[in-house]
């Protein structure tokens, strides 16, 4: 069931019509701590995985995790470790997401270790597209391999969360073209002076989401496929806002004196918000997809301050 979110204090495209053509549809996932089933969309939940297909492992040389089992240099080197479930989305829950023909389940796993030598950042995600009916026709994997506590980085281990996919409109933050930013400078400053916030605080979603724009903390770093096509943003896996514009109405602090679009979360729900991962300072891991290539290559970026 989609969540109800506060009305923004202004409609960006009404105040600055030049933003209208930059608007993109997104689906906010709103992960909340729970007990999802393999038949549900989730973050950190169990996956509808065929038992006949081997579970993926990461054996990249040099991956490591902080932990009590330290060796010289302050890190441990666990070797080959099983990947962890991160995202499962059924097409019925995210109708705005275009699935490959005949597919209706998207699954994402990644390595629960740090990869300092990887130029794209941590985790090394792997993406899978499946057909629910085909998995239904075979046995589903129930005993997923797990790493020991000393063999993973807790910040890369999402706790099981249910999701409430919610459609929204997203605008660029750091992806605003430089020449347009310069041209719109006076009007953007007028918004800040009038409403007491940067336009992106209201219009750009730093969220767990499908589509829209990556809410880059640093300069945009869009990947291109091997044929030179710029990939599209597929998924953002981030922390979860604990105040402000994108917090659902029923989760705001009941006694806050702030306007709804900037008030904090109710302390009663604070511990349930998000997959409980710390991906840098206001950062995230973003997944990208090239639809111009038939094999649908993908890439990722780890982004934080």
N, C-alpha and C positions, 0 to 999 in steps of 0.2 A: 504494500500500500504506500503510495507516494507521501512524503512528508509535506507539511505546510510550513512555509518559511515567511519571515517578515517581509512586508513591502519595503522596497528600498526608499531612501529619502528623496531620490530623484531617478528619473529614467534617463540614462546616459545619452541614448540616441535622440531623445527629445531636446535635450540641452545642447548637444553637439551632434548635428545630423551626420557629420562625416564618420561617426562611429558606426552608423547603421550597417554599412557594408562589411564591417569587421566582426559583426555578431556571429557567434557559432552556437549551434545546439550542443548541449552537454547533458549527461545523466549523472547526477550526484548519487553516490551509493549509500551514504549514511550507515557505515558499519557500526553495529552495537554489539557488545559482548553477548554471546548466546550459545545455542547448541544446535547449529544447522545440521541438516541431513544431507546425504549425497544427492538427493533429489531437489535440493534447493540451491539457489544462487547464494554465494557467501564470500567472505574474505577470511582466510585462515581455516576454513572448514574442510570436511572430507570431500574428496573428488570422486566423481563417477568414472572410475578408472577400470578398464577391462583387466581381469586377472591374468589373461594370457599375454599381456604386454608388460615387459619389464619396467619396474619403477626406475626413474632416472637418478643417476648419481653424478657427483662432481668429483673429479680427481685431479683438478688443475694443480700443477706444481706451484707452491708458494702461497696457496690460500691459508688463512689462519684465523684464529679467534682469540680474544682476550679471555682469560679465565684463571682458575686457581692452579691448573696444572702447568705452570710456567716453566719454560726452559730458557737457556741462555738467549738473551736478546729480548726477553719479555713477552714471547708469544709461544703458542703451541701450534704444532703442525699435524692436524688430525689425519691427513691422507685422504682417502676416498670416503665421502660422506653422502648419505641420501639427501636429495633435495626435499624442500618442504612445500606443502600446498599454500598458495598465496591467494589466488582468485579463482572462482568458478562462477560463470554467468550463463544462464539459460536465455535463449533468444526471446522466450515469452516474457521475460522480465525487463529486457532492455530493447524495446522495439526500434529505437533510433540507431542501434548498432547494426551495421550491415554485415551479416555473416557470409562466408563463402557458400556457394551454391551447395545445397544438400547438408550443410552443417547447422547445428543449433545449440552447441555448447562450446564455450571458450574456457580454457583452463590455463592457468599460469602457475608455474613452480619456479623456485630459485634456490641457489645454494645459500645455506645459513652461515656463510663465512665471508670474511673480508678478502678482497682481491686487489691489493695495492698496485699490482702490475697491469691491471686491466685499464686501458685508457677510458673506457666508458663508465667505470665505477664499480661499486659493490654488487654482489648478489648473482650475477650471470643468469638472468631469467631464461626460461624456456617456455614457449607458447605452443599450445595444442588446440586444434579445432576438432570437435567430435560430432557425431550424430547420436542423439540419445537412444533412438530405436535400435541402432546397431549394438550399443553397449548393453541394452536391455536383453538382447538376444543371446548374450553370453554371460558368464559369471563375472560379478563385480569384485574387484580386489578389496578385501576387508582388512588385511594385515599389512598396513603401510610401514615400511622400514623407518625407524626413527634414530636420530643421533643422540648421543649422550649429552648431558648438560655441559660437559667440558669441551664438547666438539662443535659448539655453535656460538654465534653472537646473538645474544638475546634481542638486540635491536633489529635483527632480521628475521625474527620468529613471530609472525602475527598470531595473536590468540584467535580462537574461533569466534566469528561474528556473523550474525544475520545482516542482511542488507535491505534497504528500502529504496529502490531506484526511483529517482525523482527528476523529471525533466526541468531544465533551466536554460537560461541564455548566458553565455560566457563571453567576456571581452578580453582582448590582449592586455597583458601587464607590460612586461619587458619586450614583447613582440610588437609593440606599437612602432610602426615605421618612423625612423628618425626624422625624416623631413616633415612628416605629419605632426610628430610631437613638437617640433620647433614652431610649425605654423599655428598649432592649437595652444601653444604655451599660455597666452593671456587668458583664454577661456578655461583652461585647466586650473590655473591659479585662482580664477574667480570661483570655481567650484570648491576648491580647498578653503578659501576664505569664507564662503557662504555656509558650507555644511560642516567644516571642521574635519575633513578627511580627504585623502587622496582618492581620485575616482576609482582606482583599482580596489580599494577597501570595500566598495559596494558592488563593483561590476565584474571583478576577476575572482574566480573561485579557487582558492588553495584548498583542495578537497581530494578525497578518494573519488575518482570520477572516470567516466567514459567519454571520450571526445572532448570538444572544446580546446582550450589552450593549456599547455603546461604553465604553471604559475612559477616561472623561473625565478630563483633567488639570485642567480648570477646572469651573465649575458647569455642569450639564447644560443643553443648549440644543437640545431636540428640535424639529424643524421640523413644521409643520402644512401640509396641502395647502390649496388655495384654497377648498375647501368646509369647512375647519375640522377635518378628521380629523388626529389625531396620527399621523405616519408611523412605520413600524417600522424598526428597524435592519437593513439589508441586508448591508453590507460594512464592514470596517475595513481600511484600508491604513496600516500603521505601520512602525516599525523592527522588529527581531526580538530577542527576549530572548537574552541571552548567558550567562544563569545561571538557576538556580532551578527552580521547580515545573513550568514548561511546557517546559523543554528536554528533548528526547527522551533516553531512557536511553543510547543508544549514542553520544551526543555530549557526555556529561559528562567532565570532566577525570578521567583514570584514577587520579590520585594525590591527589585532593582529600580532605581530612579532614573536609569538611563533609558533613552529611546530603544524600542525593541531591536532595531537594526544594529545596535552596538552594545547591548546589555550582556552580562555574563551568564554562563550556564547555571542551572539549579544545582547546588551541591549534591542533591540526592541522585543526580544522574551522572555526575562528573566522572566517576570511576568506570562507567559503562561505555564511554565515548571512544570509538576508534579501535584499531587493532593493537594498540599498546606497543607501538614501535617508535624508536627515536631515530629518524633518518636525517641526522644532521640538524642544524639550526634552521627551522622553517623550510626543510628540504623535502625531497621525495625522490622516488625512482619512477621514471617515465618510460612507457613503452610506445614504440612507433612501428608503423606498418606501411609497406609499399603495396598499394593496390594496383599499380600500373604493371607489376610483374606477376605472371600467373602463379608463381610458387609462393607468393605473399611473404617475401622476406621481412624480417623484423629486426629492430635494434632497441637499445635502451640507453638511458642517460641517468646518472646519479647526480643530483643537483642540491647543493646546500650552501649556506653562508660559511 
